[in-house]
């Protein structure tokens, strides 16, 4: 049986994460308030930001930047996108 959560980002009941995405209070908050789908969307955005902006996860300022972007993204606020990113439109429904 899949457990659901009312996702704050997507504003509907969706399957929740199976475990918090990382330890601590913020990880628990994400686990309780966001769906697996919302987290996957963030992870895709995070990967694009890391690659396109050449972020180094050993650099504290880069980690802080990603944390700020994650919080903005999950709250529905404007968050950075990868420079020059163009969404590919599919012919399939």
N, C-alpha and C positions, 0 to 999 in steps of 0.2 A: 504494500500500500504506500502510495506517495503522499508525503505530507506537503500541504500547501501553506502559503503565506500570502497576505495581501501586500503586494510589492509596492513600495513607496514610489519607485521610479516609473513602473509601467502601469500602475493604478488598476491592478486586477489580481485575482487569486491565481497563483502559479506555483508550480513545484518549487520547494525551497532547497537551499543547499543542504547537502547531507551532513556537513560539518562546517564550523566557522572557517573562513578562508585564511585566517592567521590568528595567533593567540592575542589575548588582551581584550580590553573593553570595546575597542572599535571593531575588532573581528566579530565579537559577540553581537554587537549592534547590527552589523551587516547581515549576519546569520539570521537574526530575528526579524529584520525589516525588508530584506530584498530577496528576490527570487534568483534561482540558478540562472535563468535567462538574462536578467539584468547584470549579474556578475560576469557572465560570459561576454556580454556586450562590453563591459568595462575592460576585461582582459584583452579583447581584440583592440580596443582603443589604446590601451597601455602599450601593447606590443608595437603598434604603429608609432606611437610617440617615442618609445625607446629607440626604435630603428631609425626613424626619420630625423630625429633631433640628436642622434648619436649620444644618448644618455649613458652614463657610466654608473651602474648601481653601487659601485664602491664609493662614489662621491655623495657626501651627505646632502649637498644642495640639490643634486639631481633627484635623490630619494624624496626630499622635502617637496620638490616641484611635483613629482608624481603623486604624492599624498594629497597635495592641494587639488590637483586635477581630478583625482579619484573622488574626493569629497564633493567637488563641483558637479562632476558627471552624475553621481548618484543622487544628488539633491535636485537635479534637473536644471541647474544653472548652466550658463555658457561655459564650456570648457574648451581648451585648445584641441585642435585637430592637427594631424600631420600636414606639413606644408606640401601643397601640390597634390594632395590626395583627391582622387576622382573616383566616385562610386561607379562601378561597372553595372550597367543595367542589363538584366537578363530578359531574353525573349520568352522564357518559360514563366507560367503563372506561379 
